[in-house]
């Protein structure tokens, strides 16, 4: 979601667990979150991260959380003509399935939890995406990336390219390296991605962080970066088509 500052105290999407009084039952927080989750999961990947974050406080929402919900609603109102745009491609290579994976290390500084995000694109437009918090505490960014990659699975017969921006993560996936005190605490199930690589179902490749489209699903971003990623995942305003 768009934010003007990434300062923890000013960012409405890095919310402390205890921040004011709990909202009264008359405030339709749960209804709003339910409606936003429907949009985030089906047609509006651009709000997936922020909705996922605010949904965590459904049991004890405060005024700051409600302000975050209203911020998203105002954004949706301004972009009501925006949606996923699927173009016709004559070149078969342009319609290849491509995946992106990313993790925001310690995205929640209050509970020491990281955030995973993935995105699949077909013909230059998003067809599947997810933003979710980890249930396992990790001690490095590449461990967070390993967990994020675990949620991906190819749906094509030919190898699906998965772009990842963490070099250490890619090396561990390709070599199934899980030795040493710094990696043995990661459950071997997260290295199922290595098996997919060996079987030729996926091909994990390195990409610069600035070009990783899954970054949209792991953290709050500056306005300029946010708008560029929204465009890159295939979302367009009706007036621009």
Buried (B, 14 or more C-beta within 10 A) or exposed (E): BBBEEEEEEEBBBBBEEEEEEBBEEEBEBEEBBEBBBEBBBEBBBBBBBBBBBBBBBEEEBBEBBBEBBEBBBEBBEEBEEBBBBEEEEEEEEEEBBBBBBBBBBBBBEEEEBBBBBBBBBBBBBBBBBBBBBBEEEBBBBBBBBBBBBBBBBBEEEEBBBBBBBBEBBBEBBBEBEBEEEEBEEBEEEBBBBBEBBEEEBBBBEEBEEEEBBBBBBBBBBEEEEBBBBBEBBBBBEEEEE
